[in-house]
Amino acid sequence: MLLLPSLILLISLAGLTLSARYVVQALSNVTKAFGISEYTTAFIILALATSMPEVSVAISSALQNASGVLLAN
């Protein structure tokens, strides 16, 4: 009964770990190609990553015509 959800969780965590490594490596290559500091890139990515939940809630509420959620967020 608990085996399938645990297996899905482990597979998801492994996929998340592998994709995170791929993203970090790709962004490192991009920063080297453009000559941008890795610290600058890290701060930009951090800013985008912290804003994405709010953006997704705003888009979702706009699509569902829930303007109260859109304005409150």
C-alpha positions in Angstrom: 0.0 0.0 0.0 2.8 2.4 0.8 5.3 0.9 -1.7 4.0 2.7 -4.8 3.9 6.2 -3.4 7.4 5.7 -1.9 8.7 4.4 -5.2 7.2 7.4 -7.0 8.8 9.8 -4.4 12.2 8.2 -4.9 12.0 8.3 -8.7 10.9 12.0 -8.5 13.7 12.9 -6.1 16.3 11.2 -8.4 14.8 13.0 -11.4 14.9 16.4 -9.6 18.5 15.8 -8.5 19.7 14.9 -12.0 17.8 17.8 -13.7 19.2 20.2 -11.1 22.7 19.1 -11.9 22.1 19.5 -15.6 20.7 23.0 -15.2 23.6 24.1 -13.0 26.1 22.8 -15.5 24.3 24.4 -18.5 24.1 27.7 -16.7 27.8 27.5 -15.8 28.6 27.0 -19.5 26.4 30.0 -20.4 28.1 32.3 -17.9 31.5 31.3 -19.2 30.4 31.8 -22.8 29.1 35.3 -22.2 31.8 36.3 -19.7 29.3 37.0 -16.9 30.3 36.4 -13.2 28.9 33.2 -11.8 27.8 35.2 -8.7 25.7 37.5 -10.8 24.1 34.6 -12.6 23.4 32.9 -9.3 21.6 36.0 -7.9 19.6 36.4 -11.1 18.5 32.8 -11.0 17.7 33.1 -7.3 15.5 36.1 -7.9 13.7 34.4 -10.8 13.2 31.2 -8.7 11.7 33.0 -5.8 9.3 35.0 -8.0 8.0 32.0 -10.0 5.5 30.7 -7.4 3.9 34.2 -7.3 3.9 34.5 -11.1 2.2 31.1 -11.5 -0.5 31.9 -8.9 -1.1 35.2 -10.7 -1.4 33.5 -14.1 -3.6 30.8 -12.7 -5.9 33.2 -10.9 -6.2 35.4 -14.0 -7.1 32.3 -16.1 -9.8 31.3 -13.6 -11.1 34.9 -13.3 -10.3 35.0 -9.6 -9.3 38.6 -9.5 -9.2 38.7 -5.7 -6.3 36.2 -5.6 -4.6 38.1 -8.4 -4.9 41.4 -6.5 -3.9 40.0 -3.2 -0.9 38.4 -4.5 
